[in-house]
Amino acid sequence: MPELIAGCGADVPSDQHWLALNTWLRDHRVLWQYVPFATPEPEWCLAYSATARRLGAFDSATCDFYEQHPDQLADLLSEDVPALAQRSSLIRLPDLSGADLSLPETRAVDMPGRKRLQAGRFAGAIQPLSHRVLDWCCGKGHLARTLASTAPSGVCGMEWASSLVQQGNALARRYGDAVTIHGQDVLAPSLQMPADTHAVALHACGDLHKRLLTRSVQQRLPRISFSPCCYHLTRDTRHSPLSHFVSSQSDRLALSTRESRLAVQETVTAPARETVQRERLRAWRLGFDGLQRALRSSDDYLPVPTSPTHLNQGDFSGFCRWAAQTKALNLPAHVDYPKWQAYGEQRLLQVRQHELVQHLFRRPLELWLVLDYVLYLQEQGFQVRWGTFCERESTPRNLLIDACLKINQTERQGLR
């Protein structure tokens, strides 16, 4: 078993960092490989009864605090679970942030405030630029326009949605940005990326960022800089590593798509109104779950699809009637809806208490996934730096992988 490491990122070889994360996550998977929403009494509550009692005393405000301060929660719970004291060393990363190159608000048309700042910090972290830039899955070209003033040969973008292509090109023309966006399905087998370009992507999801990686490697692009997101948005049903090193490890974690999603469940930027609405719907779902278990005399979770938005303006009873209809469940003529609504609210607090433990494993799991990309690029002849490009408060998805191709003698001769 590899020893846990005192410092990570640039100070520790990527393979050793991955091994340490894999061992730590595997040895403590009882604490995170379960579904709190569907499991009223997770298995770990027996093995770590002191932790369960401590969390059971948390009220909603305390849960709010520790959701936003996971490092402090890890310190607190390490009194009961000593292994949690190792978490901080496993997730310590270099700060790659540079100058804030955000567009002025007057030029950031149609660009949400946080996206403007994220693009500005990403752009600052990858300076200087020395090649023509390709913005992958660029949308309206927010990142492309942010990079345009520092890209010596301008920026081209690839975007699948024709409406976004049109709007992005119109914005670039309006402000005189050296940006051209092309309509392109980046998952098309025939895709060819422009030669000798620096490929960039800010929060490309799942198969999109994997395609960026593999296609850039195949075409031997000189530089790739990207911030991955939504690792679970993939056609695969289980996690499939890219690197030979990770693929060859017989004891690596076997992750489902649902478990990969845990890595991106942290939210620090949602508006308060959205947060309240989301939590109310979660309480309604849990209330209906208690009701359906009683009606079916079965202590099993019954998954319910995403509810239509019009139900958000209604009440709990309306939600239950909709949910029962979708699951072909007959409701009695008289249901004590206030009772089950109160049950759902109580269960929501319990779920949040249990999720606090699970959420301590989000960042380690994300690094476990991202290190596979780092190792893949290193195996393919790239020199890689990786770390954070902005503060967590701007976005929890603040990881940057910045890879430059190391040209060997054979490749130099081929380029002459």
C-alpha positions as a Markdown table, in Angstrom:
| # | Residue | x | y | z |
|---|---|---|---|---|
| 1 | Met | 0.0 | 0.0 | 0.0 |
| 2 | Pro | 1.5 | 3.4 | -0.9 |
| 3 | Glu | 2.2 | 5.8 | 1.9 |
| 4 | Leu | 0.0 | 8.8 | 2.1 |
| 5 | Ile | 1.7 | 11.9 | 0.9 |
| 6 | Ala | 2.6 | 15.0 | 2.7 |
| 7 | Gly | 2.2 | 17.3 | -0.2 |
| 8 | Cys | 0.7 | 16.9 | -3.7 |
| 9 | Gly | 0.4 | 18.6 | -7.1 |
| 10 | Ala | 3.8 | 19.5 | -8.5 |
| 11 | Asp | 5.7 | 18.1 | -5.5 |
| 12 | Val | 4.7 | 14.5 | -5.9 |
| 13 | Pro | 4.8 | 12.3 | -9.0 |
| 14 | Ser | 1.3 | 11.9 | -10.5 |
| 15 | Asp | 1.3 | 8.1 | -10.3 |
| 16 | Gln | 2.1 | 8.2 | -6.6 |
| 17 | His | -0.5 | 10.8 | -6.0 |
| 18 | Trp | -3.1 | 8.7 | -7.8 |
| 19 | Leu | -2.1 | 5.6 | -5.9 |
| 20 | Ala | -2.5 | 7.4 | -2.6 |
| 21 | Leu | -5.9 | 8.7 | -3.5 |
| 22 | Asn | -7.0 | 5.3 | -4.8 |
| 23 | Thr | -6.0 | 3.6 | -1.6 |
| 24 | Trp | -7.6 | 6.2 | 0.6 |
| 25 | Leu | -10.9 | 6.3 | -1.3 |
| 26 | Arg | -11.0 | 2.5 | -1.6 |
| 27 | Asp | -10.3 | 1.9 | 2.1 |
| 28 | His | -13.1 | 4.3 | 3.2 |
| 29 | Arg | -15.7 | 3.7 | 0.5 |
| 30 | Val | -18.3 | 2.7 | 3.1 |
| 31 | Leu | -18.4 | 6.5 | 3.9 |
| 32 | Trp | -19.2 | 7.6 | 0.4 |
| 33 | Gln | -20.3 | 4.8 | -2.0 |
| 34 | Tyr | -24.0 | 4.9 | -1.1 |
| 35 | Val | -27.0 | 7.1 | -1.8 |
| 36 | Pro | -28.1 | 9.1 | 1.2 |
| 37 | Phe | -31.4 | 10.0 | -0.4 |
| 38 | Ala | -32.4 | 6.4 | -0.7 |
| 39 | Thr | -30.7 | 5.0 | 2.4 |
| 40 | Pro | -32.2 | 6.3 | 5.7 |
| 41 | Glu | -29.6 | 4.3 | 7.8 |
| 42 | Pro | -26.3 | 4.0 | 5.9 |
| 43 | Glu | -24.0 | 1.2 | 6.9 |
| 44 | Trp | -21.3 | 3.5 | 8.2 |
| 45 | Cys | -23.7 | 4.7 | 11.0 |
| 46 | Leu | -23.0 | 1.5 | 12.9 |
| 47 | Ala | -19.2 | 1.4 | 12.2 |
| 48 | Tyr | -18.8 | 5.1 | 13.1 |
| 49 | Ser | -21.6 | 5.6 | 15.7 |
| 50 | Ala | -19.8 | 8.6 | 17.3 |
| 51 | Thr | -19.8 | 10.4 | 14.0 |
| 52 | Ala | -23.5 | 9.5 | 13.4 |
| 53 | Arg | -24.4 | 10.9 | 16.8 |
| 54 | Arg | -22.3 | 14.1 | 16.3 |
| 55 | Leu | -24.0 | 14.8 | 12.9 |
| 56 | Gly | -27.4 | 13.9 | 14.3 |
| 57 | Ala | -27.2 | 17.0 | 16.5 |
| 58 | Phe | -26.6 | 19.4 | 13.6 |
| 59 | Asp | -29.4 | 21.7 | 12.7 |
| 60 | Ser | -30.0 | 23.1 | 9.2 |
| 61 | Ala | -27.8 | 26.2 | 9.9 |
| 62 | Thr | -24.9 | 24.0 | 11.0 |
| 63 | Cys | -25.3 | 21.9 | 7.9 |
| 64 | Asp | -25.2 | 25.1 | 5.8 |
| 65 | Phe | -22.0 | 26.1 | 7.5 |
| 66 | Tyr | -20.1 | 22.9 | 7.0 |
| 67 | Glu | -21.3 | 22.4 | 3.4 |
| 68 | Gln | -19.4 | 25.6 | 2.7 |
| 69 | His | -16.4 | 24.8 | 4.9 |
| 70 | Pro | -15.6 | 21.1 | 4.2 |
| 71 | Asp | -12.0 | 21.5 | 5.5 |
| 72 | Gln | -13.3 | 22.5 | 8.9 |
| 73 | Leu | -15.7 | 19.6 | 8.9 |
| 74 | Ala | -12.9 | 17.2 | 8.1 |
| 75 | Asp | -10.9 | 18.5 | 11.0 |
| 76 | Leu | -13.9 | 18.1 | 13.3 |
| 77 | Leu | -14.8 | 14.6 | 12.2 |
| 78 | Ser | -11.2 | 13.4 | 12.3 |
| 79 | Glu | -11.6 | 13.1 | 16.0 |
| 80 | Asp | -14.0 | 10.1 | 15.2 |
| 81 | Val | -12.5 | 9.0 | 11.9 |
| 82 | Pro | -8.7 | 9.6 | 12.1 |
| 83 | Ala | -8.2 | 8.9 | 8.3 |
| 84 | Leu | -10.0 | 12.2 | 7.5 |
| 85 | Ala | -7.0 | 14.0 | 8.9 |
| 86 | Gln | -5.1 | 12.8 | 5.7 |
| 87 | Arg | -7.6 | 14.5 | 3.4 |
| 88 | Ser | -5.9 | 17.9 | 3.4 |
| 89 | Ser | -2.6 | 16.5 | 2.1 |
| 90 | Leu | -4.3 | 14.5 | -0.6 |
| 91 | Ile | -6.1 | 17.5 | -2.1 |
| 92 | Arg | -3.4 | 20.1 | -1.7 |
| 93 | Leu | -2.6 | 21.6 | -5.2 |
| 94 | Pro | -0.5 | 24.3 | -6.7 |
| 95 | Asp | -2.1 | 27.7 | -7.3 |
| 96 | Leu | -1.8 | 28.4 | -11.0 |
| 97 | Ser | -3.8 | 31.6 | -11.0 |
| 98 | Gly | -2.4 | 34.6 | -12.9 |
| 99 | Ala | -3.7 | 38.1 | -13.8 |
| 100 | Asp | -7.4 | 38.6 | -14.0 |
| 101 | Leu | -8.1 | 39.1 | -17.7 |
| 102 | Ser | -11.9 | 39.3 | -17.4 |
| 103 | Leu | -13.7 | 41.3 | -20.0 |
| 104 | Pro | -15.0 | 44.7 | -18.8 |
| 105 | Glu | -18.7 | 44.4 | -17.9 |
| 106 | Thr | -19.5 | 46.8 | -20.8 |
| 107 | Arg | -18.2 | 44.2 | -23.3 |
| 108 | Ala | -19.4 | 41.1 | -21.5 |
| 109 | Val | -22.8 | 41.0 | -23.2 |
| 110 | Asp | -24.9 | 37.9 | -22.5 |
| 111 | Met | -22.1 | 36.7 | -20.2 |
| 112 | Pro | -23.2 | 35.8 | -16.6 |
| 113 | Gly | -21.1 | 37.6 | -14.0 |
| 114 | Arg | -19.4 | 34.5 | -12.6 |
| 115 | Lys | -18.7 | 33.1 | -16.0 |
| 116 | Arg | -17.0 | 36.4 | -16.9 |
| 117 | Leu | -14.8 | 36.1 | -13.9 |
| 118 | Gln | -14.1 | 32.4 | -14.4 |
| 119 | Ala | -13.1 | 33.0 | -18.0 |
| 120 | Gly | -10.9 | 35.9 | -16.9 |
| 121 | Arg | -9.1 | 33.9 | -14.3 |
| 122 | Phe | -8.7 | 30.9 | -16.7 |
| 123 | Ala | -7.2 | 33.2 | -19.4 |
| 124 | Gly | -4.8 | 34.7 | -16.9 |
| 125 | Ala | -3.6 | 31.2 | -15.8 |
| 126 | Ile | -2.6 | 30.1 | -19.2 |
| 127 | Gln | -0.5 | 33.1 | -20.3 |
| 128 | Pro | 1.5 | 33.6 | -22.4 |
| 129 | Leu | -0.1 | 32.4 | -25.5 |
| 130 | Ser | 2.1 | 31.6 | -28.5 |
| 131 | His | -0.2 | 29.7 | -31.0 |
| 132 | Arg | -3.5 | 30.3 | -32.6 |
| 133 | Val | -6.1 | 29.3 | -30.0 |
| 134 | Leu | -9.0 | 26.8 | -30.5 |
| 135 | Asp | -11.9 | 27.2 | -28.1 |
| 136 | Trp | -13.5 | 23.8 | -27.8 |
| 137 | Cys | -17.3 | 23.7 | -27.4 |
| 138 | Cys | -17.2 | 27.4 | -27.1 |
| 139 | Gly | -20.9 | 28.4 | -26.9 |
| 140 | Lys | -21.2 | 32.1 | -27.7 |
| 141 | Gly | -17.4 | 32.4 | -27.4 |
| 142 | His | -17.2 | 34.0 | -24.0 |
| 143 | Leu | -13.8 | 32.4 | -23.3 |
| 144 | Ala | -12.7 | 33.0 | -26.9 |
| 145 | Arg | -13.4 | 36.7 | -26.7 |
| 146 | Thr | -11.6 | 36.9 | -23.3 |
| 147 | Leu | -8.5 | 35.3 | -24.9 |
| 148 | Ala | -8.6 | 37.3 | -28.2 |
| 149 | Ser | -6.6 | 40.2 | -27.0 |
| 150 | Thr | -3.6 | 38.0 | -25.9 |
| 151 | Ala | -3.8 | 35.4 | -28.7 |
| 152 | Pro | -1.1 | 36.4 | -31.3 |
| 153 | Ser | -3.0 | 34.7 | -34.2 |
| 154 | Gly | -6.6 | 35.1 | -33.0 |
| 155 | Val | -9.1 | 32.5 | -31.7 |
| 156 | Cys | -11.3 | 30.1 | -33.6 |
| 157 | Gly | -14.1 | 28.3 | -31.9 |
| 158 | Met | -16.0 | 25.1 | -32.4 |
| 159 | Glu | -19.7 | 24.9 | -31.3 |
| 160 | Trp | -22.5 | 22.4 | -32.3 |
| 161 | Ala | -25.5 | 24.7 | -31.7 |
| 162 | Ser | -26.1 | 26.9 | -34.8 |
| 163 | Ser | -27.9 | 29.6 | -32.8 |
| 164 | Leu | -24.9 | 30.0 | -30.5 |
| 165 | Val | -22.5 | 30.1 | -33.5 |
| 166 | Gln | -24.5 | 33.0 | -35.0 |
| 167 | Gln | -24.8 | 34.9 | -31.7 |
| 168 | Gly | -21.1 | 34.4 | -30.9 |
| 169 | Asn | -19.9 | 35.6 | -34.3 |
| 170 | Ala | -22.2 | 38.6 | -34.0 |
| 171 | Leu | -20.7 | 39.5 | -30.6 |
| 172 | Ala | -17.2 | 39.2 | -32.0 |
| 173 | Arg | -17.9 | 41.5 | -34.9 |
| 174 | Arg | -19.7 | 44.0 | -32.7 |
| 175 | Tyr | -16.6 | 44.4 | -30.5 |
| 176 | Gly | -13.9 | 43.8 | -33.0 |
| 177 | Asp | -12.6 | 40.7 | -31.4 |
| 178 | Ala | -10.3 | 38.4 | -33.5 |
| 179 | Val | -12.7 | 35.5 | -33.0 |
| 180 | Thr | -14.4 | 33.2 | -35.6 |
| 181 | Ile | -16.7 | 30.4 | -34.5 |
| 182 | His | -17.4 | 27.5 | -36.7 |
| 183 | Gly | -20.4 | 25.0 | -36.5 |
| 184 | Gln | -19.0 | 21.6 | -35.6 |
| 185 | Asp | -20.0 | 18.4 | -33.9 |
| 186 | Val | -16.8 | 17.7 | -31.9 |
| 187 | Leu | -17.9 | 14.1 | -31.4 |
| 188 | Ala | -18.1 | 13.4 | -35.1 |
| 189 | Pro | -15.7 | 10.6 | -36.2 |
| 190 | Ser | -14.4 | 12.7 | -39.1 |
| 191 | Leu | -13.4 | 15.7 | -36.9 |
| 192 | Gln | -10.1 | 17.4 | -37.8 |
| 193 | Met | -8.8 | 20.1 | -35.5 |
| 194 | Pro | -6.7 | 22.9 | -37.1 |
| 195 | Ala | -3.0 | 22.0 | -37.0 |
| 196 | Asp | -0.5 | 23.8 | -34.7 |
| 197 | Thr | -3.3 | 25.2 | -32.4 |
| 198 | His | -3.5 | 25.6 | -28.7 |
| 199 | Ala | -6.8 | 23.9 | -27.7 |
| 200 | Val | -8.6 | 25.3 | -24.7 |
| 201 | Ala | -11.9 | 24.5 | -22.9 |
| 202 | Leu | -13.5 | 25.9 | -19.8 |
| 203 | His | -15.8 | 23.4 | -18.1 |
| 204 | Ala | -16.3 | 21.0 | -21.0 |
| 205 | Cys | -18.3 | 18.0 | -19.8 |
| 206 | Gly | -17.6 | 14.3 | -19.8 |
| 207 | Asp | -17.2 | 12.9 | -23.2 |
| 208 | Leu | -16.6 | 16.4 | -24.6 |
| 209 | His | -13.4 | 16.9 | -22.6 |
| 210 | Lys | -12.3 | 13.3 | -23.2 |
| 211 | Arg | -12.7 | 13.8 | -26.9 |
| 212 | Leu | -10.7 | 17.0 | -26.7 |
| 213 | Leu | -7.9 | 15.1 | -24.9 |
| 214 | Thr | -7.8 | 12.1 | -27.3 |
| 215 | Arg | -8.1 | 14.1 | -30.5 |
| 216 | Ser | -5.5 | 16.6 | -29.4 |
| 217 | Val | -3.1 | 13.8 | -28.6 |
| 218 | Gln | -3.8 | 12.1 | -32.0 |
| 219 | Gln | -3.1 | 15.3 | -33.9 |
| 220 | Arg | -0.1 | 16.1 | -31.7 |
| 221 | Leu | -1.3 | 19.7 | -30.9 |
| 222 | Pro | 1.4 | 21.7 | -29.2 |
| 223 | Arg | -0.6 | 22.7 | -26.2 |
| 224 | Ile | -3.9 | 21.8 | -24.4 |
| 225 | Ser | -5.4 | 23.8 | -21.5 |
| 226 | Phe | -8.7 | 22.8 | -20.1 |
| 227 | Ser | -10.9 | 22.7 | -17.0 |
| 228 | Pro | -13.0 | 19.5 | -16.9 |
| 229 | Cys | -16.5 | 19.3 | -15.6 |
| 230 | Cys | -19.4 | 16.8 | -15.2 |
| 231 | Tyr | -17.4 | 13.6 | -15.5 |
| 232 | His | -20.6 | 11.5 | -15.4 |
| 233 | Leu | -21.9 | 12.9 | -18.7 |
| 234 | Thr | -20.6 | 10.1 | -20.8 |
| 235 | Arg | -22.0 | 7.3 | -22.9 |
| 236 | Asp | -20.2 | 4.8 | -20.7 |
| 237 | Thr | -22.1 | 3.2 | -17.9 |
| 238 | Arg | -18.9 | 2.8 | -15.8 |
| 239 | His | -15.8 | 4.9 | -15.5 |
| 240 | Ser | -13.2 | 4.0 | -18.2 |
| 241 | Pro | -9.7 | 5.3 | -17.6 |
| 242 | Leu | -7.6 | 6.8 | -20.4 |
| 243 | Ser | -4.1 | 6.3 | -19.1 |
| 244 | His | -2.2 | 3.0 | -19.3 |
| 245 | Phe | -1.0 | 3.3 | -15.7 |
| 246 | Val | -4.5 | 3.6 | -14.2 |
| 247 | Ser | -5.9 | 0.9 | -16.6 |
| 248 | Ser | -3.2 | -1.5 | -15.4 |
| 249 | Gln | -4.0 | -1.2 | -11.7 |
| 250 | Ser | -6.0 | -4.2 | -10.6 |
| 251 | Asp | -7.1 | -2.7 | -7.4 |
| 252 | Arg | -8.4 | 0.6 | -8.8 |
| 253 | Leu | -11.9 | 1.8 | -7.8 |
| 254 | Ala | -14.7 | 0.6 | -10.0 |
| 255 | Leu | -17.0 | 3.6 | -10.4 |
| 256 | Ser | -20.5 | 3.8 | -11.9 |
| 257 | Thr | -21.7 | 6.9 | -13.7 |
| 258 | Arg | -23.7 | 7.8 | -10.6 |
| 259 | Glu | -20.6 | 7.6 | -8.4 |
| 260 | Ser | -18.6 | 9.7 | -10.8 |
| 261 | Arg | -21.3 | 12.4 | -10.5 |
| 262 | Leu | -20.4 | 12.8 | -6.8 |
| 263 | Ala | -17.3 | 14.6 | -7.8 |
| 264 | Val | -19.3 | 17.6 | -9.2 |
| 265 | Gln | -22.2 | 17.8 | -6.7 |
| 266 | Glu | -20.7 | 20.8 | -4.8 |
| 267 | Thr | -22.4 | 24.1 | -5.4 |
| 268 | Val | -21.3 | 27.4 | -4.1 |
| 269 | Thr | -22.7 | 29.7 | -6.7 |
| 270 | Ala | -26.4 | 29.0 | -6.9 |
| 271 | Pro | -28.7 | 31.9 | -6.2 |
| 272 | Ala | -30.5 | 31.8 | -2.9 |
| 273 | Arg | -33.9 | 31.4 | -4.6 |
| 274 | Glu | -32.8 | 28.4 | -6.6 |
| 275 | Thr | -31.3 | 26.8 | -3.4 |
| 276 | Val | -34.6 | 27.2 | -1.5 |
| 277 | Gln | -36.6 | 25.8 | -4.4 |
| 278 | Arg | -34.2 | 22.8 | -4.8 |
| 279 | Glu | -34.3 | 22.0 | -1.1 |
| 280 | Arg | -38.1 | 22.2 | -1.0 |
| 281 | Leu | -38.4 | 19.7 | -3.9 |
| 282 | Arg | -36.0 | 17.4 | -2.1 |
| 283 | Ala | -38.1 | 17.5 | 1.0 |
| 284 | Trp | -41.2 | 16.7 | -1.1 |
| 285 | Arg | -39.5 | 13.8 | -2.8 |
| 286 | Leu | -38.5 | 12.4 | 0.6 |
| 287 | Gly | -42.0 | 12.9 | 1.9 |
| 288 | Phe | -43.4 | 11.0 | -1.0 |
| 289 | Asp | -40.8 | 8.3 | -0.5 |
| 290 | Gly | -42.0 | 7.8 | 3.0 |
| 291 | Leu | -45.6 | 7.7 | 1.8 |
| 292 | Gln | -45.0 | 5.2 | -1.0 |
| 293 | Arg | -43.0 | 2.9 | 1.4 |
| 294 | Ala | -46.0 | 2.9 | 3.7 |
| 295 | Leu | -48.5 | 2.3 | 0.9 |
| 296 | Arg | -46.5 | -0.5 | -0.7 |
| 297 | Ser | -45.5 | -2.0 | 2.6 |
| 298 | Ser | -42.0 | -2.1 | 1.1 |
| 299 | Asp | -39.0 | -0.4 | 2.6 |
| 300 | Asp | -37.4 | 0.2 | -0.8 |
| 301 | Tyr | -36.7 | 3.5 | -2.5 |
| 302 | Leu | -38.8 | 4.2 | -5.6 |
| 303 | Pro | -37.0 | 6.5 | -8.0 |
| 304 | Val | -39.2 | 9.3 | -9.4 |
| 305 | Pro | -38.3 | 11.2 | -12.6 |
| 306 | Thr | -37.5 | 14.9 | -12.7 |
| 307 | Ser | -40.7 | 16.8 | -12.0 |
| 308 | Pro | -42.1 | 19.4 | -14.5 |
| 309 | Thr | -41.4 | 23.0 | -13.5 |
| 310 | His | -45.1 | 23.9 | -13.1 |
| 311 | Leu | -45.2 | 21.8 | -10.0 |
| 312 | Asn | -42.8 | 24.2 | -8.3 |
| 313 | Gln | -45.6 | 26.7 | -8.0 |
| 314 | Gly | -47.9 | 24.1 | -6.4 |
| 315 | Asp | -48.0 | 22.3 | -3.1 |
| 316 | Phe | -46.9 | 18.9 | -1.6 |
| 317 | Ser | -50.2 | 17.2 | -2.3 |
| 318 | Gly | -50.0 | 18.1 | -6.0 |
| 319 | Phe | -46.5 | 16.8 | -6.2 |
| 320 | Cys | -47.6 | 13.5 | -4.6 |
| 321 | Arg | -50.4 | 13.0 | -7.0 |
| 322 | Trp | -48.1 | 13.6 | -9.9 |
| 323 | Ala | -45.4 | 11.3 | -8.5 |
| 324 | Ala | -48.0 | 8.5 | -7.8 |
| 325 | Gln | -49.3 | 8.8 | -11.3 |
| 326 | Thr | -45.8 | 8.5 | -12.9 |
| 327 | Lys | -45.2 | 5.3 | -10.9 |
| 328 | Ala | -48.7 | 3.8 | -11.4 |
| 329 | Leu | -49.4 | 4.0 | -7.7 |
| 330 | Asn | -53.0 | 4.4 | -6.5 |
| 331 | Leu | -53.3 | 6.9 | -3.6 |
| 332 | Pro | -56.1 | 6.5 | -1.1 |
| 333 | Ala | -58.9 | 9.0 | -1.0 |
| 334 | His | -57.7 | 10.4 | 2.2 |
| 335 | Val | -53.9 | 11.0 | 2.7 |
| 336 | Asp | -52.5 | 12.9 | 5.7 |
| 337 | Tyr | -50.3 | 15.1 | 3.5 |
| 338 | Pro | -49.2 | 17.4 | 6.4 |
| 339 | Lys | -47.8 | 14.3 | 8.2 |
| 340 | Trp | -45.8 | 13.1 | 5.2 |
| 341 | Gln | -44.6 | 16.6 | 4.3 |
| 342 | Ala | -43.3 | 17.0 | 7.9 |
| 343 | Tyr | -41.7 | 13.5 | 7.5 |
| 344 | Gly | -40.0 | 14.7 | 4.3 |
| 345 | Glu | -38.6 | 17.8 | 6.0 |
| 346 | Gln | -37.2 | 15.7 | 8.9 |
| 347 | Arg | -35.7 | 13.2 | 6.4 |
| 348 | Leu | -34.1 | 16.1 | 4.5 |
| 349 | Leu | -32.2 | 17.2 | 7.5 |
| 350 | Gln | -31.1 | 13.7 | 8.1 |
| 351 | Val | -30.0 | 13.4 | 4.5 |
| 352 | Arg | -28.0 | 16.6 | 4.7 |
| 353 | Gln | -26.3 | 15.4 | 7.9 |
| 354 | His | -25.3 | 12.2 | 6.1 |
| 355 | Glu | -24.3 | 13.9 | 2.9 |
| 356 | Leu | -21.8 | 16.0 | 4.9 |
| 357 | Val | -19.6 | 12.9 | 5.3 |
| 358 | Gln | -20.0 | 11.9 | 1.7 |
| 359 | His | -19.2 | 15.3 | 0.5 |
| 360 | Leu | -15.7 | 15.2 | 2.1 |
| 361 | Phe | -14.8 | 12.7 | -0.6 |
| 362 | Arg | -15.9 | 14.8 | -3.5 |
| 363 | Arg | -12.7 | 16.6 | -4.1 |
| 364 | Pro | -10.5 | 13.6 | -3.6 |
| 365 | Leu | -12.6 | 11.7 | -6.1 |
| 366 | Glu | -12.4 | 14.5 | -8.6 |
| 367 | Leu | -8.6 | 14.5 | -8.3 |
| 368 | Trp | -8.6 | 10.7 | -8.7 |
| 369 | Leu | -10.4 | 11.2 | -12.0 |
| 370 | Val | -8.3 | 14.2 | -13.2 |
| 371 | Leu | -5.0 | 12.5 | -12.4 |
| 372 | Asp | -5.9 | 9.8 | -15.0 |
| 373 | Tyr | -6.0 | 12.6 | -17.6 |
| 374 | Val | -2.6 | 14.0 | -16.3 |
| 375 | Leu | -1.0 | 10.6 | -16.5 |
| 376 | Tyr | -2.5 | 10.0 | -20.0 |
| 377 | Leu | -1.0 | 13.2 | -21.3 |
| 378 | Gln | 2.4 | 12.4 | -19.7 |
| 379 | Glu | 2.4 | 9.0 | -21.2 |
| 380 | Gln | 1.7 | 10.6 | -24.6 |
| 381 | Gly | 4.7 | 12.9 | -24.4 |
| 382 | Phe | 3.3 | 16.1 | -22.8 |
| 383 | Gln | 4.8 | 18.1 | -20.0 |
| 384 | Val | 1.9 | 18.8 | -17.7 |
| 385 | Arg | 1.2 | 21.3 | -15.0 |
| 386 | Trp | -2.0 | 21.2 | -13.1 |
| 387 | Gly | -3.6 | 22.9 | -10.1 |
| 388 | Thr | -6.3 | 25.6 | -9.5 |
| 389 | Phe | -6.9 | 28.6 | -11.6 |
| 390 | Cys | -9.3 | 30.4 | -9.3 |
| 391 | Glu | -10.8 | 30.4 | -5.9 |
| 392 | Arg | -13.4 | 27.8 | -4.9 |
| 393 | Glu | -15.9 | 30.7 | -4.3 |
| 394 | Ser | -15.8 | 31.5 | -8.0 |
| 395 | Thr | -16.4 | 27.9 | -9.0 |
| 396 | Pro | -15.8 | 24.5 | -7.3 |
| 397 | Arg | -14.7 | 23.3 | -10.8 |
| 398 | Asn | -11.5 | 25.3 | -10.6 |
| 399 | Leu | -9.0 | 22.6 | -11.8 |
| 400 | Leu | -6.7 | 23.4 | -14.7 |
| 401 | Ile | -4.7 | 20.9 | -16.7 |
| 402 | Asp | -2.1 | 22.7 | -18.9 |
| 403 | Ala | -0.1 | 20.4 | -21.2 |
| 404 | Cys | 2.7 | 21.2 | -23.6 |
| 405 | Leu | 3.9 | 18.7 | -26.2 |
| 406 | Lys | 7.6 | 17.8 | -25.8 |
| 407 | Ile | 8.8 | 17.5 | -29.4 |
| 408 | Asn | 11.4 | 14.6 | -29.8 |
| 409 | Gln | 14.0 | 14.4 | -32.5 |
| 410 | Thr | 11.9 | 12.2 | -34.8 |
| 411 | Glu | 9.0 | 14.6 | -34.7 |
| 412 | Arg | 11.3 | 17.6 | -35.3 |
| 413 | Gln | 12.6 | 16.0 | -38.5 |
| 414 | Gly | 9.0 | 15.2 | -39.6 |
| 415 | Leu | 8.0 | 18.9 | -39.1 |
| 416 | Arg | 10.8 | 20.2 | -41.4 |
